[in-house]
Amino acid sequence: MNQPTYLTTEELAARIKYDARTIRNRLKDSVLIEGTHYFRPFGGRKILFLWEAIERDMQKRLAVAETLAIPLASGQLCHG
């Protein structure tokens, strides 16, 4: 089994071509979920992001957008 890839805010910003401030101020609170996409090791202030979870969810959103369907809270899609 592969080890997860842990990234700092700056490393994540370089990978996804976002400014580190955008990740800290907007994405972390609205798109990225603590416990799924990032965690705070040893309960401290430092944040480490889990690359595999972020990459997986970015690709899911792309696939949903390409189908022109409305995602539902249940995880299903409404085709209309």
Backbone atoms as SQL, in Angstrom:
CREATE TABLE atoms (id INTEGER PRIMARY KEY, chain TEXT, resi INTEGER, resn TEXT, atom TEXT, x REAL, y REAL, z REAL);
INSERT INTO atoms VALUES
  (1, 'A', 1, 'MET', 'N', 0.839, -1.173, 0.000),
  (2, 'A', 1, 'MET', 'CA', 0.000, 0.000, 0.000),
  (3, 'A', 1, 'MET', 'C', 0.891, 1.247, 0.000),
  (4, 'A', 2, 'ASN', 'N', 0.542, 2.237, -0.793),
  (5, 'A', 2, 'ASN', 'CA', 1.331, 3.454, -0.878),
  (6, 'A', 2, 'ASN', 'C', 1.083, 4.348, 0.329),
  (7, 'A', 3, 'GLN', 'N', 2.132, 5.034, 0.732),
  (8, 'A', 3, 'GLN', 'CA', 2.014, 6.006, 1.807),
  (9, 'A', 3, 'GLN', 'C', 1.314, 7.250, 1.281),
  (10, 'A', 4, 'PRO', 'N', 0.481, 7.900, 2.083),
  (11, 'A', 4, 'PRO', 'CA', -0.152, 9.144, 1.636),
  (12, 'A', 4, 'PRO', 'C', 0.886, 10.239, 1.447),
  (13, 'A', 5, 'THR', 'N', 0.583, 11.162, 0.561),
  (14, 'A', 5, 'THR', 'CA', 1.472, 12.291, 0.295),
  (15, 'A', 5, 'THR', 'C', 0.980, 13.489, 1.096),
  (16, 'A', 6, 'TYR', 'N', 1.795, 13.916, 2.033),
  (17, 'A', 6, 'TYR', 'CA', 1.467, 15.068, 2.867),
  (18, 'A', 6, 'TYR', 'C', 2.116, 16.306, 2.272),
  (19, 'A', 7, 'LEU', 'N', 1.342, 17.385, 2.155),
  (20, 'A', 7, 'LEU', 'CA', 1.841, 18.628, 1.584),
  (21, 'A', 7, 'LEU', 'C', 1.575, 19.791, 2.519),
  (22, 'A', 8, 'THR', 'N', 2.504, 20.727, 2.547),
  (23, 'A', 8, 'THR', 'CA', 2.265, 21.978, 3.252),
  (24, 'A', 8, 'THR', 'C', 1.360, 22.843, 2.374),
  (25, 'A', 9, 'THR', 'N', 0.902, 23.946, 2.909),
  (26, 'A', 9, 'THR', 'CA', 0.058, 24.859, 2.132),
  (27, 'A', 9, 'THR', 'C', 0.798, 25.343, 0.889),
  (28, 'A', 10, 'GLU', 'N', 2.065, 25.685, 1.032),
  (29, 'A', 10, 'GLU', 'CA', 2.849, 26.185, -0.092),
  (30, 'A', 10, 'GLU', 'C', 3.051, 25.111, -1.156),
  (31, 'A', 11, 'GLU', 'N', 3.300, 23.869, -0.742),
  (32, 'A', 11, 'GLU', 'CA', 3.483, 22.771, -1.699),
  (33, 'A', 11, 'GLU', 'C', 2.186, 22.483, -2.446),
  (34, 'A', 12, 'LEU', 'N', 1.050, 22.500, -1.723),
  (35, 'A', 12, 'LEU', 'CA', -0.245, 22.304, -2.375),
  (36, 'A', 12, 'LEU', 'C', -0.519, 23.424, -3.368),
  (37, 'A', 13, 'ALA', 'N', -0.229, 24.651, -2.970),
  (38, 'A', 13, 'ALA', 'CA', -0.450, 25.804, -3.852),
  (39, 'A', 13, 'ALA', 'C', 0.323, 25.644, -5.154),
  (40, 'A', 14, 'ALA', 'N', 1.545, 25.186, -5.078),
  (41, 'A', 14, 'ALA', 'CA', 2.358, 24.988, -6.283),
  (42, 'A', 14, 'ALA', 'C', 1.767, 23.887, -7.174),
  (43, 'A', 15, 'ARG', 'N', 1.240, 22.838, -6.557),
  (44, 'A', 15, 'ARG', 'CA', 0.673, 21.732, -7.351),
  (45, 'A', 15, 'ARG', 'C', -0.605, 22.112, -8.069),
  (46, 'A', 16, 'ILE', 'N', -1.481, 22.859, -7.400),
  (47, 'A', 16, 'ILE', 'CA', -2.786, 23.145, -8.012),
  (48, 'A', 16, 'ILE', 'C', -2.855, 24.544, -8.606),
  (49, 'A', 17, 'LYS', 'N', -1.723, 25.253, -8.592),
  (50, 'A', 17, 'LYS', 'CA', -1.627, 26.580, -9.225),
  (51, 'A', 17, 'LYS', 'C', -2.570, 27.599, -8.592),
  (52, 'A', 18, 'TYR', 'N', -2.639, 27.580, -7.275),
  (53, 'A', 18, 'TYR', 'CA', -3.397, 28.565, -6.504),
  (54, 'A', 18, 'TYR', 'C', -2.423, 29.298, -5.608),
  (55, 'A', 19, 'ASP', 'N', -2.776, 30.488, -5.212),
  (56, 'A', 19, 'ASP', 'CA', -1.983, 31.227, -4.245),
  (57, 'A', 19, 'ASP', 'C', -2.186, 30.580, -2.872),
  (58, 'A', 20, 'ALA', 'N', -1.117, 30.489, -2.085),
  (59, 'A', 20, 'ALA', 'CA', -1.215, 29.877, -0.760),
  (60, 'A', 20, 'ALA', 'C', -2.238, 30.597, 0.114),
  (61, 'A', 21, 'ARG', 'N', -2.358, 31.930, -0.041),
  (62, 'A', 21, 'ARG', 'CA', -3.344, 32.687, 0.748),
  (63, 'A', 21, 'ARG', 'C', -4.766, 32.260, 0.399),
  (64, 'A', 22, 'THR', 'N', -5.018, 31.962, -0.878),
  (65, 'A', 22, 'THR', 'CA', -6.349, 31.508, -1.290),
  (66, 'A', 22, 'THR', 'C', -6.685, 30.192, -0.606),
  (67, 'A', 23, 'ILE', 'N', -5.726, 29.304, -0.554),
  (68, 'A', 23, 'ILE', 'CA', -5.958, 28.016, 0.117),
  (69, 'A', 23, 'ILE', 'C', -6.240, 28.245, 1.591),
  (70, 'A', 24, 'ARG', 'N', -5.428, 29.068, 2.240),
  (71, 'A', 24, 'ARG', 'CA', -5.619, 29.321, 3.676),
  (72, 'A', 24, 'ARG', 'C', -6.940, 30.012, 3.972),
  (73, 'A', 25, 'ASN', 'N', -7.309, 30.982, 3.171),
  (74, 'A', 25, 'ASN', 'CA', -8.465, 31.822, 3.491),
  (75, 'A', 25, 'ASN', 'C', -9.787, 31.324, 2.948),
  (76, 'A', 26, 'ARG', 'N', -9.792, 30.730, 1.766),
  (77, 'A', 26, 'ARG', 'CA', -11.078, 30.371, 1.151),
  (78, 'A', 26, 'ARG', 'C', -11.273, 28.881, 1.030),
  (79, 'A', 27, 'LEU', 'N', -10.345, 28.202, 0.389),
  (80, 'A', 27, 'LEU', 'CA', -10.546, 26.782, 0.126),
  (81, 'A', 27, 'LEU', 'C', -10.593, 25.953, 1.396),
  (82, 'A', 28, 'LYS', 'N', -9.721, 26.280, 2.341),
  (83, 'A', 28, 'LYS', 'CA', -9.663, 25.480, 3.565),
  (84, 'A', 28, 'LYS', 'C', -10.994, 25.494, 4.300),
  (85, 'A', 29, 'ASP', 'N', -11.708, 26.573, 4.249),
  (86, 'A', 29, 'ASP', 'CA', -12.960, 26.670, 4.987),
  (87, 'A', 29, 'ASP', 'C', -14.190, 26.250, 4.192),
  (88, 'A', 30, 'SER', 'N', -14.107, 26.246, 2.862),
  (89, 'A', 30, 'SER', 'CA', -15.314, 25.983, 2.089),
  (90, 'A', 30, 'SER', 'C', -15.247, 24.719, 1.247),
  (91, 'A', 31, 'VAL', 'N', -14.074, 24.341, 0.780),
  (92, 'A', 31, 'VAL', 'CA', -13.964, 23.201, -0.135),
  (93, 'A', 31, 'VAL', 'C', -13.208, 22.048, 0.516),
  (94, 'A', 32, 'LEU', 'N', -12.150, 22.372, 1.212),
  (95, 'A', 32, 'LEU', 'CA', -11.308, 21.352, 1.827),
  (96, 'A', 32, 'LEU', 'C', -11.788, 21.093, 3.251),
  (97, 'A', 33, 'ILE', 'N', -11.978, 19.824, 3.568),
  (98, 'A', 33, 'ILE', 'CA', -12.592, 19.421, 4.836),
  (99, 'A', 33, 'ILE', 'C', -11.539, 18.833, 5.769),
  (100, 'A', 34, 'GLU', 'N', -11.498, 19.377, 6.990),
  (101, 'A', 34, 'GLU', 'CA', -10.565, 18.835, 7.979),
  (102, 'A', 34, 'GLU', 'C', -10.934, 17.386, 8.278),
  (103, 'A', 35, 'GLY', 'N', -9.940, 16.535, 8.300),
  (104, 'A', 35, 'GLY', 'CA', -10.151, 15.104, 8.514),
  (105, 'A', 35, 'GLY', 'C', -10.255, 14.329, 7.217),
  (106, 'A', 36, 'THR', 'N', -10.595, 15.005, 6.125),
  (107, 'A', 36, 'THR', 'CA', -10.654, 14.369, 4.809),
  (108, 'A', 36, 'THR', 'C', -9.517, 14.862, 3.931),
  (109, 'A', 37, 'HIS', 'N', -9.395, 16.173, 3.813),
  (110, 'A', 37, 'HIS', 'CA', -8.388, 16.771, 2.933),
  (111, 'A', 37, 'HIS', 'C', -7.162, 17.284, 3.684),
  (112, 'A', 38, 'TYR', 'N', -7.312, 17.573, 4.947),
  (113, 'A', 38, 'TYR', 'CA', -6.172, 18.060, 5.724),
  (114, 'A', 38, 'TYR', 'C', -6.352, 17.709, 7.197),
  (115, 'A', 39, 'PHE', 'N', -5.250, 17.790, 7.923),
  (116, 'A', 39, 'PHE', 'CA', -5.287, 17.555, 9.362),
  (117, 'A', 39, 'PHE', 'C', -4.196, 18.379, 10.024),
  (118, 'A', 40, 'ARG', 'N', -4.289, 18.450, 11.332),
  (119, 'A', 40, 'ARG', 'CA', -3.309, 19.180, 12.135),
  (120, 'A', 40, 'ARG', 'C', -2.553, 18.156, 12.974),
  (121, 'A', 41, 'PRO', 'N', -1.302, 17.840, 12.573),
  (122, 'A', 41, 'PRO', 'CA', -0.567, 16.821, 13.321),
  (123, 'A', 41, 'PRO', 'C', -0.321, 17.234, 14.769),
  (124, 'A', 42, 'PHE', 'N', -0.512, 16.295, 15.647),
  (125, 'A', 42, 'PHE', 'CA', -0.282, 16.486, 17.079),
  (126, 'A', 42, 'PHE', 'C', -1.123, 17.617, 17.664),
  (127, 'A', 43, 'GLY', 'N', -2.244, 17.953, 17.018),
  (128, 'A', 43, 'GLY', 'CA', -3.141, 18.978, 17.520),
  (129, 'A', 43, 'GLY', 'C', -2.591, 20.389, 17.454),
  (130, 'A', 44, 'GLY', 'N', -1.536, 20.585, 16.666),
  (131, 'A', 44, 'GLY', 'CA', -0.899, 21.902, 16.596),
  (132, 'A', 44, 'GLY', 'C', -1.551, 22.821, 15.576),
  (133, 'A', 45, 'ARG', 'N', -0.863, 23.909, 15.287),
  (134, 'A', 45, 'ARG', 'CA', -1.370, 24.899, 14.329),
  (135, 'A', 45, 'ARG', 'C', -1.036, 24.544, 12.884),
  (136, 'A', 46, 'LYS', 'N', 0.048, 23.808, 12.684),
  (137, 'A', 46, 'LYS', 'CA', 0.482, 23.458, 11.338),
  (138, 'A', 46, 'LYS', 'C', -0.560, 22.570, 10.663),
  (139, 'A', 47, 'ILE', 'N', -0.773, 22.814, 9.371),
  (140, 'A', 47, 'ILE', 'CA', -1.733, 22.023, 8.601),
  (141, 'A', 47, 'ILE', 'C', -0.983, 21.228, 7.546),
  (142, 'A', 48, 'LEU', 'N', -1.313, 19.947, 7.424),
  (143, 'A', 48, 'LEU', 'CA', -0.798, 19.114, 6.340),
  (144, 'A', 48, 'LEU', 'C', -1.978, 18.650, 5.503),
  (145, 'A', 49, 'PHE', 'N', -1.826, 18.780, 4.199),
  (146, 'A', 49, 'PHE', 'CA', -2.871, 18.386, 3.262),
  (147, 'A', 49, 'PHE', 'C', -2.589, 16.997, 2.726),
  (148, 'A', 50, 'LEU', 'N', -3.638, 16.223, 2.492),
  (149, 'A', 50, 'LEU', 'CA', -3.528, 14.872, 1.942),
  (150, 'A', 50, 'LEU', 'C', -3.759, 14.958, 0.431),
  (151, 'A', 51, 'TRP', 'N', -2.687, 14.849, -0.343),
  (152, 'A', 51, 'TRP', 'CA', -2.766, 15.052, -1.786),
  (153, 'A', 51, 'TRP', 'C', -3.746, 14.088, -2.454),
  (154, 'A', 52, 'GLU', 'N', -3.733, 12.825, -2.100),
  (155, 'A', 52, 'GLU', 'CA', -4.585, 11.842, -2.769),
  (156, 'A', 52, 'GLU', 'C', -6.069, 12.183, -2.616),
  (157, 'A', 53, 'ALA', 'N', -6.485, 12.638, -1.445),
  (158, 'A', 53, 'ALA', 'CA', -7.892, 13.004, -1.229),
  (159, 'A', 53, 'ALA', 'C', -8.259, 14.249, -2.029),
  (160, 'A', 54, 'ILE', 'N', -7.356, 15.218, -2.067),
  (161, 'A', 54, 'ILE', 'CA', -7.625, 16.446, -2.819),
  (162, 'A', 54, 'ILE', 'C', -7.702, 16.144, -4.307),
  (163, 'A', 55, 'GLU', 'N', -6.768, 15.368, -4.814),
  (164, 'A', 55, 'GLU', 'CA', -6.754, 15.021, -6.239),
  (165, 'A', 55, 'GLU', 'C', -8.018, 14.244, -6.619),
  (166, 'A', 56, 'ARG', 'N', -8.402, 13.291, -5.783),
  (167, 'A', 56, 'ARG', 'CA', -9.608, 12.479, -6.034),
  (168, 'A', 56, 'ARG', 'C', -10.843, 13.375, -6.130),
  (169, 'A', 57, 'ASP', 'N', -10.997, 14.296, -5.181),
  (170, 'A', 57, 'ASP', 'CA', -12.193, 15.127, -5.162),
  (171, 'A', 57, 'ASP', 'C', -12.183, 16.193, -6.255),
  (172, 'A', 58, 'MET', 'N', -11.004, 16.672, -6.646),
  (173, 'A', 58, 'MET', 'CA', -10.934, 17.613, -7.766),
  (174, 'A', 58, 'MET', 'C', -11.400, 16.917, -9.043),
  (175, 'A', 59, 'GLN', 'N', -10.990, 15.675, -9.232),
  (176, 'A', 59, 'GLN', 'CA', -11.385, 14.925, -10.427),
  (177, 'A', 59, 'GLN', 'C', -12.869, 14.586, -10.404),
  (178, 'A', 60, 'LYS', 'N', -13.430, 14.310, -9.235),
  (179, 'A', 60, 'LYS', 'CA', -14.866, 14.050, -9.119),
  (180, 'A', 60, 'LYS', 'C', -15.665, 15.261, -9.567),
  (181, 'A', 61, 'ARG', 'N', -15.277, 16.425, -9.103),
  (182, 'A', 61, 'ARG', 'CA', -15.988, 17.659, -9.460),
  (183, 'A', 61, 'ARG', 'C', -15.897, 17.921, -10.955),
  (184, 'A', 62, 'LEU', 'N', -14.756, 17.619, -11.557),
  (185, 'A', 62, 'LEU', 'CA', -14.588, 17.790, -12.996),
  (186, 'A', 62, 'LEU', 'C', -15.516, 16.844, -13.735),
  (187, 'A', 63, 'ALA', 'N', -15.580, 15.596, -13.293),
  (188, 'A', 63, 'ALA', 'CA', -16.442, 14.614, -13.951),
  (189, 'A', 63, 'ALA', 'C', -17.909, 15.013, -13.832),
  (190, 'A', 64, 'VAL', 'N', -18.315, 15.516, -12.680),
  (191, 'A', 64, 'VAL', 'CA', -19.698, 15.951, -12.478),
  (192, 'A', 64, 'VAL', 'C', -20.007, 17.128, -13.392),
  (193, 'A', 65, 'ALA', 'N', -19.087, 18.074, -13.486),
  (194, 'A', 65, 'ALA', 'CA', -19.309, 19.252, -14.338),
  (195, 'A', 65, 'ALA', 'C', -19.445, 18.849, -15.800),
  (196, 'A', 66, 'GLU', 'N', -18.728, 17.840, -16.226),
  (197, 'A', 66, 'GLU', 'CA', -18.774, 17.413, -17.618),
  (198, 'A', 66, 'GLU', 'C', -20.082, 16.705, -17.970),
  (199, 'A', 67, 'THR', 'N', -20.792, 16.166, -16.977),
  (200, 'A', 67, 'THR', 'CA', -22.030, 15.445, -17.269),
  (201, 'A', 67, 'THR', 'C', -23.247, 16.365, -17.309),
  (202, 'A', 68, 'LEU', 'N', -23.074, 17.623, -16.920),
  (203, 'A', 68, 'LEU', 'CA', -24.174, 18.586, -16.869),
  (204, 'A', 68, 'LEU', 'C', -25.328, 18.079, -16.009),
  (205, 'A', 69, 'ALA', 'N', -24.969, 17.528, -14.866),
  (206, 'A', 69, 'ALA', 'CA', -25.960, 17.038, -13.923),
  (207, 'A', 69, 'ALA', 'C', -25.817, 17.820, -12.621),
  (208, 'A', 70, 'ILE', 'N', -26.850, 17.785, -11.820),
  (209, 'A', 70, 'ILE', 'CA', -26.845, 18.478, -10.536),
  (210, 'A', 70, 'ILE', 'C', -26.519, 17.459, -9.448),
  (211, 'A', 71, 'PRO', 'N', -25.400, 17.667, -8.713),
  (212, 'A', 71, 'PRO', 'CA', -25.085, 16.729, -7.643),
  (213, 'A', 71, 'PRO', 'C', -26.036, 16.922, -6.450),
  (214, 'A', 72, 'LEU', 'N', -26.488, 15.814, -5.880),
  (215, 'A', 72, 'LEU', 'CA', -27.372, 15.848, -4.728),
  (216, 'A', 72, 'LEU', 'C', -26.612, 15.518, -3.464),
  (217, 'A', 73, 'ALA', 'N', -27.144, 15.901, -2.331),
  (218, 'A', 73, 'ALA', 'CA', -26.486, 15.659, -1.049),
  (219, 'A', 73, 'ALA', 'C', -26.259, 14.167, -0.814),
  (220, 'A', 74, 'SER', 'N', -27.094, 13.322, -1.381),
  (221, 'A', 74, 'SER', 'CA', -26.954, 11.884, -1.197),
  (222, 'A', 74, 'SER', 'C', -25.796, 11.299, -1.985),
  (223, 'A', 75, 'GLY', 'N', -25.161, 12.112, -2.827),
  (224, 'A', 75, 'GLY', 'CA', -24.084, 11.625, -3.659),
  (225, 'A', 75, 'GLY', 'C', -24.540, 11.222, -5.049),
  (226, 'A', 76, 'GLN', 'N', -25.848, 11.203, -5.279),
  (227, 'A', 76, 'GLN', 'CA', -26.384, 10.881, -6.597),
  (228, 'A', 76, 'GLN', 'C', -26.447, 12.133, -7.449),
  (229, 'A', 77, 'LEU', 'N', -26.832, 11.956, -8.718),
  (230, 'A', 77, 'LEU', 'CA', -26.926, 13.089, -9.645),
  (231, 'A', 77, 'LEU', 'C', -28.350, 13.235, -10.147),
  (232, 'A', 78, 'CYS', 'N', -28.763, 14.467, -10.337),
  (233, 'A', 78, 'CYS', 'CA', -30.071, 14.772, -10.921),
  (234, 'A', 78, 'CYS', 'C', -29.813, 15.204, -12.365),
  (235, 'A', 79, 'HIS', 'N', -30.261, 14.401, -13.317),
  (236, 'A', 79, 'HIS', 'CA', -30.089, 14.732, -14.736),
  (237, 'A', 79, 'HIS', 'C', -31.345, 15.459, -15.191),
  (238, 'A', 80, 'GLY', 'N', -31.163, 16.628, -15.755),
  (239, 'A', 80, 'GLY', 'CA', -32.374, 17.337, -16.087),
  (240, 'A', 80, 'GLY', 'C', -32.231, 18.122, -17.304);
